[in-house]
Amino acid sequence: MSTTTSREAGAPIGEDGAAAALPTYRYAVDVLPKPGILDPQGRAVEGSLGHLGIAGVSHVRVGRRVELSVTAPSEEQARATVERLAGELLANPLIEVHAIELLGAISPASRGTDDR
């Protein structure tokens, strides 16, 4: 088993020589079928609207939302990580599009609670 210290991982070093805590950024990734791609779930939802007495709703598309936290030295590096995850793992680029939303940053001092 290999152990990596903060210094080895490239974490910033504070004035006292100790590894500085990195900020954590919270993101949401929304994944939807590309326009023109068949969306059976969207069609099923749209077909059920009449049975519920709902009118005026059309072009329903059903996708998924993934929320995640990334610890990184900067928001730019965190976003690059999320872009890579979205493009290579979370969405199929042949049939889906994705959008990334920054939900906020979590300061290192307030990281003691986990609301998963």
N, C-alpha and C positions, 0 to 999 in steps of 0.2 A: 504494500500500500504506500502510495506517495503522498507526502504532505507538502503543500505549497503555502508559504508565508505570504502575507500581504505585500511585502517588499518584492518577493519573486514575481508576484502576479502583476506588478506595475502599479500598485496603489500609490496615491500621492503620500508624501511624507510630511507630517506637520512640523512646526517649528521646534518642538521638543524631541524630534527624531523618531517619534512613534508614527505608525501608519495612521493617516487621517481617514476618518469614516467617509465613505462615498455616499452621495445622494442616491435615492431610489426614485424612479419615475414610473408613474402609473399610466398605462395605455389601454385603449380599446381598439380592437381590430374588427371591422365589420366586413363580412364576406357575403357577396351576392352573386347569383348567376349573371353572366354577361348578357347584355341586351341581345335578343334573338335566340338565346339558348332556352330550350324547353325547361319550364319550371313546374313540374307536376304538383308540388305542394302549393305553390301560388295559385294554380288553377283550381285546386280542390278548395282552398279557402274562398276564392272568388265565387265558385259555384255554390258554396254554402251560405253566402250572404243573403240570398233571397229567402231561404228557409228561416232566417233570423229576422226577417222584415227590415233588412238594412239595404237602402238604395243609394246610388250615387258613388259607390266605391268601385274602382276598376284598376287594371294594370297592377295587380297584387304580385309582389315578388317576395319569396321567403328565403331568408339566408340565416346566418348565424353570427353571433358576437362573441369574441374571445377577449377577456380582460386579463392583463398580466402586469407584473412589476418587473422592472429592470434596474439593477444597480450598476451604475457606470459613472466615470469621472465627469461627463457632461451630457446635456440633453441631446446633443448631436450624435454622440456615440451610442446612447441608449436608443434613439430613433433608428440608427443604422442597424442595430441588432433586431429591432422589431420589424423593420423593412425586410431584412433577410428571412426572419421567421415567417412573415406573411407570404413572401414570394416563393419560398421553398418548401414550407410545411403546412401552413394554415389554409392557403388557397391554391386551387389548381389553375394555373395561369391560362390554360387552354379554354376553360369554360367559366371561370369566375373572375371577378374583380374584387379588390379590397380597398378599404379606406382606413387610415390610421388616425386616431384621435388621442391627443395628450390629455389625460384626465387630471394630472397634477403631479407635483413632486412631494416626496415624503422626506422630511429632514432626518438626518442620522439620529438626532436626539429623540425624536418621537417614534422611532421604529419599534419600540417595545411591545406594541400590540399588533395582533394579526387578525384581521377581520375577514378571513376567507370564508 
